């Protein structure tokens, strides 16, 4: 009987000891300034009309904080190109170089396929992104990102909501690992011709790691569209 009582007392403690660690909670600030435009005029004589009409170029300078706002985690530069194959499909490439406070530099390349379709006021989208991180073998080098998007055009209202959910999968030496999910709710506001402020609240949830993190992120971006002038 004594052993039975002892087992009943210790069993809940043993179960509690085996529970996974609670995720660490972090808050961050992401902000960037970007420009979007067409192929430069001096290249028009050597590029076909279809490419000029359907190709868009982009450049962004961004900042991401650590857990404390304005404590820098990285400053990055993105250069990208996107080509519209049809009203439904676009393809693109993006190159990022990120500079960290400890003096290290990170690079990554992304290849993207975008699908988009509108149903009356509902705007639907999907993006597949193959992302190669230039890291040592064994780290998260090859990442597959699947993002689903839904937006709604509210009549007589300038701040239309857009919600996205993105799933991150790592192809590593142990196979595929679904290691994170990103939820994003945002909107866009234009202060003037060819300008856009994009404001969003992001929630990142890590999984399949020993010490997961849940991040709440405020994202504020400004974009200048050169082709609108």
N, C-alpha and C positions, 0 to 999 in steps of 0.2 A: 504493500500500500504506500509506504514512504517513497519508493522509487517512482510509482505512478504519479503521486502528487508533485514530486520534483520534476518529472518530465512535463507535466501540465504547466508548471511555472516557467520552465526554461524554453519550451517550444515557441511561444510568441516572441521571446527575446531573440532566438535563433533566426526566426523568419524576418524580424526587423533588421537584424544585422546583415541579411542578404539582400535587402532592398537596394535598388540602384541609387546612386547619389542624386540629390536634387540638383537640377540645372542651376548654374550660376547666372544671375540676372545682370545684364549690362544695358547701358543707354549710350547712344552714339549720335553724332551729327554728321550727315553727308551733305555736301554742297558742291556745286560745279557751275562753271560758265562755259557755254558752248556756242559754236557757230555751225550753220548748215548752209550748203550752197551747191550750185551746179559746177560742171567742169569749167575750169578757167577759160576765158575767151581765147587766149593765145594757143590753146590746144584744139580749138574747133576745126581748123583746116586739116588736121590729121586724124580726126575722130569722126565716125559716122554720125548721121543725124539721130539714129535710134539711140545710140549711147548717150549723146548729149541730152536727149529728151528724158531718158529713163534713169540716168545715173545721178546719184546724190552723194556728196562728200560731207564729212563731218570731222570736227575737232573739238575736244573738251579738255579743260583744265579743272581738276577736282581735288577736293580735300575731304579726308575722312578722319574723324576724331577717335581717340581711344575711349575708355569707359567714362572719362570726365570730358565734358564738352570743351572744345578748343585745346585739349591736350592732343597734339597731332599723332595719328597712327600712320598716315601716309598721305603724300601728295602724288597725284597721277596725271598722266597725259594719255588721252585716247585719240587715235586716228582711225577713221573708218570710211567705208564706201558701201553703198547699198544700190542694188540694181533691180528695177521693177520688171519682172518677166511678163506679168499680166495683171489684171485688176485684182486677182486673188493671191498671187505668189510673188515674193521678192526674195532675193538672196543678198548676203552681205558678208563683209569681213571687217574685223576690228583688231587693232593692235594696241595693247596697253603697256606702258612702262610706269612703275610705281616706285617712288623714292621714300624710304623709311627713315625715321629719326636716328636709327643706329648706324646709318651710312650704307645699308644694303639696298640693292635694287632688285625688284621683281618684274618679270616680263611674262606676258601671256598673249596668245593669239586665239581669236574666236571666229568660227565659221558658222553663219546663221542662215536659216530658212524661215521666212515669215509667211503665214497665211492670215488673210483678213477677209471678213465678209460682214456686211451690214444687213440687218433685218429691220426695216423701217427705222426706228430711233435706237435700236439696240446694235451696238458695235462689238463684234466678236473677233478674237484673234488668237493665234497660236504661234509660238516661236520654239524651234529646236536650235540649240546652240551647242556645238562641239567646241570645247574650250581646252586648249593645251597650255598648261602652266610649265614654265621652264624651271623645273625643280629636280632634285635628285630622285633617282629611282627608289620607289617605296613611299614617296610622298604623293599627294593628290595631283598627279600630272595630267591625266586624261579624265576630263569631267564632261558629263552629258547633262545639259540643262533643258528641261521641258517647262515652258511657261504658257499658261492659259489666261486669257484676258477677256473681260467683259466691261463695256462702258455704256452709258445711256445719255442720250442727248435730250436734256430736259427743255421743253419749250419755254422761251422767254427767260432763260437763265444761263448765265455765262460760266458758272462753275460746275461743269458736268462731271459726275463721279466716274472713276475708272478703278476697277478691282482686278488684281492679278494674283495668281498663285503659281509658284515655281518650285519644281522638284529637282534636286541635285543628286546625281549618281556618279560615283567614282569607279573607274575601271582600273583596278589595281592588281597586284600579284596574287590576291586571294579571290579574284573575280569581281563581280559588280557589288557595290555597296551604296545603298540609298542612305545618304548621310545628312540630308537637310531639306527643309521646306521654308520658303519665303512667302509671306503674305504682304500685300501692298494695297493700300487704299489711298487714292490721290485725286487731284484735280489740276486743271490748267487755267491760267488767267493771262490774257493778253493786255499789257498796259499801253500798247500802241502798235502801229503797223510793223510787221516783221519781228515782233518780240513775244516772248512767252516766259511766264513764271510757272514752274511745275513744283507743286507742293504735295508731299505724300508722307504717310505714316507707315513704317515697315516693321514687320515682326519676323525675325529669323529664329528658327528652331533647329538646333543640331540634334542628331541622333546617330546611333551606331558608333559612338565614341565613348571613351572611358569617363571623361569629364565634360558633359555637354554644356552648351551655353545657349541661353535664350536672350536675344537682343531686341530692344525696342529702339527704332532709329527714326529720327526726323530728317527728311530729305527735302532740300530746297535747291532748285536748279533754275538757271536763267539761260535761255537759248535765243540767239539772234539768227534769223533766216535771211541770208543775204539776197536770195532770189526774189524776195518780196519787195525789194526797193527798186 
